[in-house]
Amino acid sequence: MTINHVFMWASAARSESLQAFYRAVLRPIGYTEMIRANDGNLVGYGSDYPYFWLQTLSADKNPLPTHIAFDAPSEYSSIQMWWRTKL
């Protein structure tokens, strides 16, 4: 069995910049912003389903450290494009 989706929390101060970051770095591996809810405070990214969610926390809360790894297509060019985008 695999994990169907993951939520990651973002501080209110960094939410917009993290949304832009994930929109850019996930594009080369086929993910796009698929859904936006709660006045833009919840964003789902994916290829055919929103597998990765970014949730904005209230201003008085801080996110927990999180590690998430994404599978990429085996095509060398998509992986190279991902590295260029994220750097």
C-alpha positions as CSV (number, residue, x, y, z in Angstrom):
1,M,0.0,0.0,0.0
2,T,1.2,3.5,-0.8
3,I,0.5,6.8,0.8
4,N,-2.3,8.6,-1.1
5,H,-1.5,12.2,0.0
6,V,0.5,14.3,2.4
7,F,-0.2,17.7,4.1
8,M,2.6,20.0,4.9
9,W,2.1,23.1,7.0
10,A,3.5,26.6,6.2
11,S,3.8,29.6,8.5
12,A,1.5,32.4,7.7
13,A,4.6,34.6,7.0
14,R,6.0,32.2,4.4
15,S,2.9,30.7,2.9
16,E,2.8,32.7,-0.3
17,S,6.5,32.3,-1.1
18,L,6.3,28.5,-0.4
19,Q,3.3,28.2,-2.7
20,A,5.3,29.9,-5.5
21,F,8.3,27.7,-4.7
22,Y,6.4,24.4,-4.9
23,R,4.5,25.5,-8.0
24,A,7.8,26.1,-9.7
25,V,9.8,23.1,-8.5
26,L,7.0,20.5,-8.9
27,R,6.3,21.5,-12.5
28,P,9.3,19.5,-14.0
29,I,8.0,16.3,-12.4
30,G,4.5,16.8,-13.7
31,Y,2.8,18.4,-10.7
32,T,0.6,21.5,-11.1
33,E,-1.5,23.4,-8.6
34,M,-4.8,21.5,-8.9
35,I,-7.0,23.0,-6.2
36,R,-7.0,26.1,-3.9
37,A,-9.4,26.3,-1.0
38,N,-10.0,28.2,2.3
39,D,-9.2,31.6,0.7
40,G,-6.0,30.3,-0.7
41,N,-4.7,28.9,2.6
42,L,-4.9,25.3,1.4
43,V,-3.3,24.4,-2.0
44,G,-3.2,20.9,-3.5
45,Y,-0.5,19.9,-6.1
46,G,-0.4,16.8,-8.2
47,S,-0.4,15.2,-11.6
48,D,-3.8,13.5,-11.8
49,Y,-4.8,14.0,-8.1
50,P,-3.6,16.5,-5.4
51,Y,-1.1,14.2,-3.6
52,F,0.8,17.1,-1.9
53,W,-1.1,19.7,0.1
54,L,0.3,22.9,1.6
55,Q,-1.8,24.3,4.5
56,T,-1.2,27.8,5.9
57,L,-1.2,27.9,9.7
58,S,-2.6,30.7,11.7
59,A,-0.1,33.5,12.5
60,D,0.4,32.3,16.1
61,K,1.5,28.8,15.1
62,N,4.8,27.5,13.7
63,P,5.2,24.5,11.3
64,L,7.0,21.3,12.3
65,P,10.1,20.2,10.4
66,T,9.1,17.9,7.6
67,H,10.8,15.7,5.1
68,I,9.0,14.7,1.9
69,A,10.5,13.0,-1.2
70,F,8.8,13.0,-4.6
71,D,9.2,10.4,-7.3
72,A,10.3,11.9,-10.7
73,P,10.0,10.5,-14.1
74,S,13.1,8.5,-15.0
75,E,13.8,10.8,-17.9
76,Y,17.1,12.5,-17.4
77,S,15.9,15.8,-18.8
78,S,13.0,16.2,-16.3
79,I,15.4,15.6,-13.4
80,Q,17.9,18.1,-14.7
81,M,15.2,20.7,-15.2
82,W,14.0,20.1,-11.7
83,W,17.5,20.8,-10.3
84,R,17.9,24.0,-12.4
85,T,14.5,25.2,-11.3
86,K,15.0,24.6,-7.6
87,L,18.5,26.1,-7.5
